[in-house]
Amino acid sequence: MTQLTSLISSHDGPFHTFEFFPPRTEAGLVNLLDRIGRLAAAPMPAPLAVSVTWGAGGSTADKSLELAEQVVKLGVEVILHLTCTNMAKEKVDQALEKCRSLGITNILALRGDPPRSEEYAVDPNPQPDFFQHADDLVRYIRKEYGDYFCIGVAGYPTPHSDSESAESDLHYLKVKCDAGADYIITQLFYDVEGFLEWVTTCRERGITQPIIPGIMPIQNFSSFRRLVNLTKCPVPESITADLQPISSDDAAVKRYGAELATRMVRQVFQSGLVPGVHFCTLNLEKSVRTILENLGWSATSDPNLRASPFIRYNRLIEDDEPQTNGAIAINGHSDGSPKNQVKDLSISPSEASVLAQWGLTHHAPPPVPKRDSWDEYPNGRFTDVRSPAYGEIDGWGSGLKITAAQALKEWGTPTNVNELAKFFVSYLESSPSTPTTPFCDLPLSSESIPILPHLIALNSEKIQHWTVGSQPAVDAANSEDPVFGWGPRGGYVFQKAFVEFFVREEEVKRLEEKVEKKGDGLISMYAGNKKGDFRTNTEKDAVNAVTWGVFPGQEIVQSTIIEAESFHAWKEEAFDIWTEWSLLCPRLSPSRRLLESIAGEWWLVSLIHHDYKDPDALWKFLLEE
């Protein structure tokens, strides 16, 4: 495959790249590959490359490499993100060797989370981190692989949350470039003038590498607010003013986000300071398609063709032509160039074979035969597990959402279960000392107010059901309702009450018996622990639509779905959060031992009450003897 800098120098005009993360479910991966195929094929303009993210500490290593391999088979250039701290050097070596075996020549070298000191290490006899900073990784790759890899680094138009100042960020960017970096991809921003001033300053400091701005379209108001809070990215007052009147209209926010991103891209290109842009997609498709069409980069102006997805159902299998570079031949064209792939009514034997192999290997359903925007909003942890974006709320990935110093200040270092109960209750009571929890980086949602007394009772020292997710029953609230509304105007939304909490194993057994005896067949229960034990009263493959909406001119939208597969995917992350919290405490401290015991011994339970007409049914069941 070709190095990114060579692709940039040989490209005529502005270019774009896409960023995707490894989906959390097998079905999501199948659908993401289908989505990438659509975005890389005519009539859409071919991306110069697709980047694949890598979780801090190598948490997504296997899934990232699997996704990268499949994108290579699509004939698309790959940039693999690679972090280097808090994981064995061998994992870095294995990733680099895997890239070389796949022909991947582009790496985005990142630090990841700050290195842990010996006192806070995971292992009793920790080895010092081989890498401390991203520039260490850049130097190592250059030393071991010479010029084989084209190495990118991250740039921060606004200061990184761990940095001392903007000046400090510029200094370390120069250090990374001097270590051997070839290009820069920036963190997101919304102040274009500020970004262009930053680029000019970079050039004045002797930073000559191509700078590719990261553009993240606003998908919905809540995720935008959360992301800005996490990144501390400044937002111009004009954008805030534009969003406030439409904040409860998800469709309007998405349209505004695409329009804003279009204006930003035009402005950065008009400056002449950057050669291309990098779209952070959140594994979604509609916004980036709209932006590219707004820019006039689409290969056709036919709206019917632009709108039709690349569906692989009921298509003729054509004769396959010889392939080059291991690329999949699509519609009989096998030169590996997405721009030469034609969207018609046929599919090549090789592509049909790959799709069939995916289904057999992963036991996953084929891509869903719906429009390209079938999973667009709202999105997050409880959407359809087939969505490539399932489980991703803000683009920040899994794990803790605030810095270690802030976490210790807000969460403290509890040493027993009573202190933990007081901590969760303090958050529910909106105490200034507890503005967040490890499971929620924002203050309590106004949606929780109707059920707040019940949540406080569950989290109390007496009951100790530590809740991490819940919602009240809602019967036909207006879609523009400031608390419960979502989706387009003129619709109605519905919710079943559910609650999710951590409890001891003996409490799981008691709840199982109570559901069977007193649940009247109206309660679905899922329970699991970190070891992999799992209990449920639902049928195999049962799906629970917990939030849905009815809107003018479209099918019923099910935005919150709970089923066994989604529960398992979230359960892994939930217990990892307890572990990550424990790592903020010294290795032999009482707090570390307590939090590790919660992660290792307690259970996560999810209860759904199906009578959404009775707003008190679930809470009476839980709290009444």
C-alpha positions in Angstrom: 0.0 0.0 0.0 1.1 3.6 -0.5 2.4 6.0 2.1 0.0 8.9 3.0 2.5 11.6 2.1 2.9 10.2 -1.4 -0.8 10.0 -1.8 -1.1 13.6 -0.7 1.6 14.9 -3.0 0.2 13.1 -6.0 -3.5 14.0 -5.3 -5.0 16.7 -7.5 -7.0 19.1 -5.3 -8.4 18.7 -1.7 -8.7 15.3 -0.3 -10.5 13.7 2.7 -9.9 10.7 5.0 -12.4 8.9 7.3 -11.9 7.7 10.8 -13.7 4.6 12.1 -13.5 2.6 15.4 -13.8 -1.1 15.8 -17.5 -2.0 16.4 -18.3 -3.7 19.7 -20.4 -6.5 18.1 -19.8 -8.9 15.2 -23.0 -7.7 13.4 -21.8 -4.1 13.8 -18.5 -5.1 12.1 -20.3 -6.6 9.1 -22.4 -3.5 8.7 -19.4 -1.1 9.1 -17.6 -2.8 6.2 -20.7 -2.4 4.1 -20.8 1.2 5.1 -17.1 1.8 4.3 -17.7 0.2 0.9 -20.5 2.6 0.2 -18.5 5.6 1.3 -15.5 4.5 -0.8 -17.4 3.7 -4.0 -19.0 5.8 -6.7 -20.9 8.1 -6.7 -19.1 9.2 -3.5 -15.5 10.5 -3.9 -12.9 8.0 -2.8 -11.2 8.8 0.5 -7.4 9.0 0.4 -7.3 6.6 3.3 -9.4 5.2 6.2 -8.0 5.4 9.7 -8.8 2.7 12.4 -8.6 3.7 16.0 -6.8 1.9 18.8 -8.0 1.8 22.4 -5.7 3.2 25.1 -3.5 0.5 26.6 -4.2 -1.7 23.6 -7.7 -2.4 24.8 -9.1 -2.9 21.3 -5.9 -4.3 19.7 -7.4 -7.5 18.3 -10.5 -5.8 17.0 -8.6 -2.8 15.5 -6.3 -5.1 13.6 -9.2 -7.2 12.4 -11.0 -4.1 11.1 -7.8 -2.9 9.5 -7.3 -6.2 7.7 -10.8 -6.2 6.3 -10.5 -2.6 5.1 -7.3 -3.5 3.3 -9.3 -6.3 1.5 -11.7 -3.6 0.4 -8.8 -2.0 -1.5 -8.8 1.1 0.7 -5.6 2.6 2.2 -5.4 2.2 6.0 -4.0 4.4 8.7 -3.7 2.4 11.9 -3.8 4.4 15.1 -1.3 3.0 17.7 -1.0 4.0 21.3 2.1 3.0 23.3 1.7 3.5 27.1 0.4 1.2 29.8 0.9 -1.9 27.6 3.8 -4.3 26.9 6.2 -3.2 24.2 5.6 -6.6 22.6 2.0 -5.6 21.8 3.4 -2.6 19.8 5.8 -4.9 18.0 3.1 -7.3 17.2 0.9 -4.6 15.8 3.7 -3.2 13.6 4.5 -6.6 12.3 0.9 -7.3 11.5 0.7 -4.0 9.6 3.8 -5.0 7.6 2.3 -8.4 6.8 -0.9 -6.7 5.6 1.0 -4.1 3.5 -0.2 -1.2 5.8 2.4 1.6 5.6 0.6 4.4 7.5 0.6 4.7 11.3 -0.8 7.4 13.6 1.5 7.3 16.7 -0.2 8.3 19.9 0.7 8.3 23.6 -2.6 7.0 25.1 -3.3 7.4 28.8 -0.4 8.8 31.0 2.0 6.1 32.1 1.3 4.6 35.5 3.9 4.8 38.3 5.0 1.7 40.1 2.8 2.5 43.0 -0.3 2.5 40.8 0.7 -0.4 38.5 -1.6 -3.3 37.7 1.0 -6.1 38.3 2.8 -6.8 41.6 6.2 -6.6 39.9 5.7 -4.0 37.1 8.2 -3.3 34.4 8.8 0.3 33.6 6.9 1.4 30.4 9.2 1.2 27.4 7.4 4.2 26.0 6.5 7.4 27.9 5.4 9.7 25.2 4.3 9.6 21.5 7.7 10.9 20.4 9.3 7.7 21.9 7.1 5.6 19.7 7.9 7.7 16.6 11.7 7.3 17.3 11.2 3.5 17.9 9.4 3.0 14.6 12.0 4.9 12.7 14.8 3.0 14.3 13.3 -0.4 13.8 11.6 0.1 10.4 13.4 2.9 8.7 11.2 4.6 6.2 8.8 1.7 5.7 6.1 3.4 7.7 4.7 6.9 7.1 4.2 8.1 10.6 1.6 10.7 11.7 1.1 12.4 15.1 -1.7 14.2 16.8 -1.9 18.0 16.9 -4.0 20.1 19.3 -5.3 23.4 18.0 -6.7 23.9 21.5 -4.7 22.7 24.5 -4.8 19.0 25.4 -6.5 18.3 28.7 -3.2 17.1 30.2 -1.1 20.0 28.9 0.2 23.0 30.8 -0.6 25.5 28.0 -0.9 26.0 24.3 2.8 26.9 24.2 3.6 23.5 25.8 1.5 21.7 23.2 3.4 23.4 20.4 6.7 22.5 21.9 5.8 18.8 22.1 4.3 18.8 18.6 7.7 20.1 17.3 9.4 17.3 19.4 7.3 14.7 17.7 7.9 16.1 14.3 11.7 16.3 14.9 11.6 12.7 16.0 10.5 11.6 12.5 6.8 12.3 12.1 5.6 12.8 8.5 2.2 14.3 8.9 -0.2 15.7 11.6 -3.9 15.0 12.2 -5.5 17.4 14.6 -7.9 17.1 17.4 -11.4 18.4 16.7 -12.2 22.1 16.8 -15.1 24.4 16.0 -13.3 27.8 16.0 -11.9 27.9 12.4 -10.2 31.3 12.8 -8.4 30.0 15.9 -7.4 26.8 14.0 -5.9 28.8 11.1 -4.0 31.0 13.5 -2.6 27.8 15.1 -1.5 26.4 11.7 0.3 29.7 11.0 2.0 29.5 14.3 3.1 25.9 13.6 4.7 27.0 10.4 6.5 29.9 12.2 7.9 27.4 14.6 9.4 25.3 11.9 6.8 22.6 11.7 6.6 21.8 8.0 4.7 18.5 7.9 1.2 18.4 6.3 -1.5 19.3 8.8 -4.8 17.6 8.3 -7.7 19.1 10.4 -10.0 16.7 12.2 -13.6 17.5 11.5 -16.3 15.9 13.7 -19.9 16.7 12.5 -22.3 17.4 15.4 -24.6 14.3 15.5 -26.9 15.4 18.3 -26.9 18.0 21.1 -26.3 15.7 24.1 -23.3 14.0 22.5 -21.9 17.3 21.4 -22.3 18.8 24.9 -20.6 15.7 26.4 -17.7 15.8 23.9 -17.0 19.5 24.4 -17.1 18.9 28.2 -14.6 16.1 27.9 -12.2 17.8 25.5 -12.5 21.3 26.8 -12.8 22.4 23.2 -13.9 26.0 23.0 -17.1 26.6 21.0 -17.9 30.0 19.4 -20.9 31.7 20.9 -22.6 31.8 17.5 -22.7 27.9 17.4 -24.1 27.7 20.9 -26.7 30.2 20.0 -27.7 28.3 16.8 -28.0 25.0 18.7 -30.1 26.1 21.7 -33.4 26.6 19.8 -33.1 23.2 18.1 -31.4 21.2 20.9 -34.4 18.9 21.4 -34.9 18.2 17.6 -32.3 15.5 16.7 -33.0 15.8 13.0 -32.5 19.5 13.0 -29.3 19.2 15.0 -27.9 16.7 12.6 -28.8 18.9 9.6 -27.1 21.9 11.3 -24.1 19.8 12.1 -23.6 18.8 8.5 -24.1 22.4 7.3 -21.6 23.7 9.9 -19.0 21.1 9.0 -19.5 22.0 5.3 -18.8 25.7 6.1 -15.7 24.8 8.2 -14.3 22.6 5.4 -14.8 25.3 2.8 -13.2 27.9 5.1 -10.1 25.9 5.8 -9.6 25.1 2.1 -10.1 28.7 1.1 -7.2 29.6 3.4 -4.8 27.5 1.4 -3.1 26.3 4.6 -4.2 22.6 4.6 -4.3 20.0 1.8 -7.2 17.9 3.1 -9.5 17.1 6.0 -10.0 14.1 8.3 -13.7 13.2 9.1 -14.3 11.6 12.5 -17.4 9.7 11.5 -18.4 8.0 14.8 -19.0 5.1 12.5 -22.1 7.0 11.1 -22.6 7.7 7.4 -25.4 10.2 6.7 -23.6 13.3 7.9 -20.4 12.8 6.0 -22.3 11.8 2.9 -24.2 15.1 3.2 -21.1 17.1 3.7 -19.3 15.6 0.6 -22.4 16.3 -1.5 -22.7 19.8 -0.2 -19.1 20.4 -1.2 -19.9 19.2 -4.7 -17.4 16.3 -4.4 -19.9 13.6 -5.3 -19.4 12.0 -8.7 -23.0 12.5 -9.7 -25.8 15.0 -9.2 -28.5 12.4 -9.6 -30.4 12.6 -6.2 -31.8 9.1 -6.6 -28.4 7.6 -7.1 -26.9 9.6 -4.3 -29.6 8.5 -1.9 -29.5 4.8 -2.8 -27.4 2.6 -0.5 -24.9 -0.1 -1.7 -27.3 -2.9 -0.8 -26.0 -6.4 -1.5 -29.4 -8.2 -1.8 -30.7 -9.8 -5.0 -27.7 -8.9 -7.0 -26.2 -10.8 -10.0 -22.8 -12.4 -9.5 -20.6 -11.5 -12.4 -17.5 -13.1 -13.8 -14.5 -12.0 -11.7 -11.4 -10.4 -13.3 -7.8 -10.9 -12.0 -7.2 -9.0 -8.8 -4.2 -6.9 -7.9 -2.7 -6.2 -4.4 -5.3 -8.5 -2.8 -8.1 -6.1 -3.4 -11.7 -7.3 -3.6 -13.2 -7.0 -7.1 -16.4 -5.1 -7.0 -18.9 -5.2 -9.9 -16.3 -6.8 -12.0 -13.7 -4.1 -11.4 -10.6 -5.3 -9.6 -7.9 -2.6 -9.8 -8.4 -1.9 -6.1 -9.4 1.7 -6.7 -12.7 2.7 -5.1 -13.2 5.5 -7.6 -13.4 2.9 -10.4 -16.0 0.8 -8.7 -19.5 1.2 -10.2 -22.7 0.9 -8.2 -25.1 -1.2 -10.3 -27.1 -4.4 -9.9 -24.1 -6.8 -9.8 -21.6 -8.1 -7.3 -18.3 -9.9 -8.0 -17.8 -13.6 -6.9 -14.9 -12.6 -4.7 -16.9 -10.0 -2.8 -19.9 -12.4 -2.5 -17.4 -15.0 -1.1 -16.0 -12.6 1.5 -19.5 -11.7 2.7 -20.5 -15.3 2.9 -17.3 -16.2 4.8 -18.0 -13.4 7.3 -21.5 -14.8 7.9 -20.2 -18.3 8.4 -17.2 -17.3 10.6 -18.9 -14.8 12.8 -22.4 -16.2 12.9 -23.6 -12.7 12.2 -26.5 -11.6 10.1 -25.8 -9.9 6.8 -25.9 -6.1 6.5 -29.4 -4.7 7.2 -31.2 -3.9 4.0 -32.2 -0.4 5.0 -31.3 3.1 4.1 -27.8 4.4 4.9 -29.2 6.4 7.8 -31.1 3.5 9.5 -29.1 3.8 12.8 -28.4 7.6 12.7 -30.2 8.9 15.8 -30.3 8.9 18.7 -27.2 6.7 19.1 -25.3 5.3 22.0 -25.1 2.4 24.3 -28.5 0.9 23.9 -29.1 1.2 20.2 -29.4 -1.7 17.8 -26.4 -4.0 18.3 -26.2 -4.3 14.5 -25.3 -0.7 14.3 -21.6 0.0 13.6 -21.9 2.9 16.1 -23.5 0.8 18.9 -22.1 1.7 22.3 -20.4 4.9 21.2 -22.0 8.0 22.7 -19.4 10.7 22.2 -16.4 9.5 20.3 -14.3 9.3 23.4 -14.4 5.5 23.6 -14.9 3.4 26.7 -13.4 3.9 30.1 -13.1 6.9 32.4 -14.1 10.2 30.9 -12.2 12.6 33.1 -8.6 13.1 34.2 -7.2 11.1 37.1 -6.8 14.2 39.2 -10.4 15.3 38.6 -11.7 11.8 39.2 -9.9 11.5 42.6 -11.3 14.9 43.6 -14.9 14.1 42.6 -15.1 10.4 43.4 -12.7 10.1 46.4 -11.2 6.8 47.6 -14.0 4.8 49.2 -12.8 2.0 51.5 -16.1 0.2 52.2 -19.5 -0.4 50.6 -21.3 2.1 52.8 -19.0 4.8 51.6 -19.8 3.7 48.0 -23.5 3.9 48.7 -23.1 7.4 50.1 -21.1 8.4 47.0 -23.8 7.3 44.6 -26.5 8.9 46.7 -24.5 12.1 46.8 -24.4 12.2 43.0 -28.2 11.6 42.8 -28.8 14.4 45.2 -26.7 16.7 42.9 -24.2 17.5 45.6 -21.5 20.0 44.3 -18.9 17.7 45.6 -20.1 14.8 43.4 -20.8 16.2 39.9 -19.9 13.0 38.1 -19.5 9.2 38.7 -17.3 6.8 36.8 -20.4 5.8 34.8 -21.7 9.3 34.0 -19.5 12.3 33.3 -22.4 14.8 33.3 -24.8 15.9 36.1 -28.0 13.9 36.6 -30.3 14.2 33.6 -33.6 16.0 34.1 -35.2 12.8 32.7 -34.4 11.1 36.1 -36.3 13.6 38.2 -39.6 11.7 38.1 -37.9 8.6 39.5 -35.3 10.3 41.7 -36.8 9.2 45.1 -36.8 5.6 43.9 -33.1 5.8 42.7 -32.0 7.3 46.0 -33.7 4.5 47.9 -32.1 1.8 45.7 -28.6 3.3 46.2 -29.0 3.7 49.9 -26.8 2.0 52.5 -29.8 -0.2 53.3 -30.4 -1.6 49.8 -27.1 -1.0 48.0 -28.3 -1.4 44.4 -25.8 1.0 42.8 -27.6 2.3 39.7 -25.7 3.2 36.5 -28.6 3.5 34.1 -32.3 4.0 34.3 -35.3 5.7 32.7 -38.9 6.3 33.6 -41.9 5.0 31.8 -43.3 7.5 29.2 -46.5 7.2 27.3 -46.7 9.3 24.1 -44.6 12.4 25.1 -44.3 15.0 22.3 -41.1 14.6 20.4 -40.3 18.3 21.1 -40.7 17.7 24.8 -37.6 19.4 26.5 -37.1 16.4 28.8 -38.2 13.3 27.0 -38.4 14.4 23.4 -36.1 13.3 20.6 -36.2 12.8 16.8 -38.1 15.0 14.3 -40.8 17.4 15.2 -44.4 16.3 15.2 -43.9 12.9 16.6 -44.5 11.0 19.9 -42.1 9.0 22.0 -42.6 6.1 24.3 -40.5 4.5 27.0 -40.6 1.4 29.2 -39.1 1.8 32.7 -35.8 0.1 33.2 -33.0 0.2 35.7 -29.5 -1.2 35.7 -27.4 -1.7 38.9 -24.6 -3.6 40.6 -25.4 -6.0 43.4 -23.9 -8.9 45.3 -24.5 -12.5 43.9 -26.9 -13.4 46.7 -29.1 -10.5 45.7 -29.2 -11.7 42.1 -30.7 -15.0 43.3 -33.3 -13.2 45.4 -34.3 -11.0 42.5 -34.6 -14.0 40.2 -37.1 -15.6 42.6 -39.0 -12.3 43.0 -39.3 -11.8 39.2 -40.6 -15.3 38.8 -43.1 -15.1 41.6 -44.2 -11.4 41.5 -43.3 -10.2 38.1 -46.5 -11.3 36.4 -44.6 -12.0 33.2 -44.0 -8.3 32.7 -40.4 -8.0 33.8 -37.3 -9.0 31.7 -34.1 -9.6 33.6 -30.5 -9.8 32.5 -27.7 -10.4 35.0 -24.0 -11.2 34.5 -20.6 -10.9 36.2 -17.0 -10.3 35.0 -16.3 -14.0 35.1 -18.8 -14.6 32.3 -21.7 -16.1 34.3 -25.0 -15.0 32.9 -28.7 -15.4 33.9 -31.9 -14.3 32.2 -35.6 -15.1 32.2 -35.9 -14.1 28.5 -36.2 -16.4 25.5 -33.1 -16.9 23.3 -32.7 -14.0 20.9 -35.4 -12.0 22.6 -35.3 -8.3 21.8 -36.7 -5.6 24.1 -37.6 -2.3 22.5 -37.4 0.0 25.5 -37.6 3.4 23.8 -39.4 4.1 20.5 -40.8 6.9 18.5 -43.6 7.5 16.0 -42.9 10.3 13.5 -44.6 11.7 10.4 -43.6 10.0 7.2 -41.4 7.2 8.5 -41.4 3.8 10.1 -41.5 3.4 13.9 -38.0 4.2 15.2 -36.7 2.0 18.0 -33.9 4.0 19.6 -33.3 1.9 22.7 -33.0 -1.8 22.5 -31.9 -4.2 25.2 -31.1 -7.8 24.4 -28.6 -10.4 25.5 -25.9 -9.3 23.0 -26.1 -5.7 23.9 -26.1 -6.5 27.6 -22.9 -8.6 27.3 -21.2 -5.9 25.3 -22.0 -3.2 27.9 -21.3 -5.6 30.8 -17.6 -6.0 29.8 -17.2 -2.2 29.7 -19.0 -1.7 33.0 -16.8 -4.0 34.9 -13.7 -2.5 33.2 -14.8 0.9 34.5 -14.6 -0.4 38.1 -11.1 -1.7 37.3 -10.0 1.6 35.9 -11.3 3.4 38.9 -9.3 1.0 41.1 -6.1 1.9 39.2 -6.4 5.5 40.4 -5.6 4.2 43.9 -2.3 2.8 45.2 -1.9 -0.9 44.5 -2.1 -2.1 48.2 -4.5 0.5 49.4 -8.0 -0.4 50.9 -9.7 1.5 48.1 -7.9 -0.5 45.4 -8.9 -3.8 47.1 -12.5 -2.6 47.5 -13.0 -1.5 43.9 -11.2 -4.6 42.6 -13.6 -6.8 44.7 -16.6 -5.0 43.2 -15.3 -5.6 39.7 -14.5 -9.3 40.4 -17.3 -10.4 42.6 -20.5 -8.3 42.1 -23.1 -8.6 39.3 -24.6 -6.2 36.9 -28.4 -6.5 36.7 -30.8 -5.0 34.1 -34.6 -5.0 34.7 -37.2 -3.9 32.2 -40.9 -3.5 33.1 -43.1 -3.8 30.0 -46.1 -2.0 31.2 -45.2 1.6 30.1 -48.7 2.7 31.0 -47.9 2.3 34.7 -45.1 4.7 35.6 -44.7 3.2 39.2 -44.8 -0.5 38.4 -41.1 -1.2 38.2 -40.3 0.8 41.3 -43.0 -0.8 43.4 -41.7 -4.2 42.4 -38.2 -3.3 43.5 -38.9 -1.4 46.7 -42.0 -3.0 48.2 -41.6 -6.2 50.2 
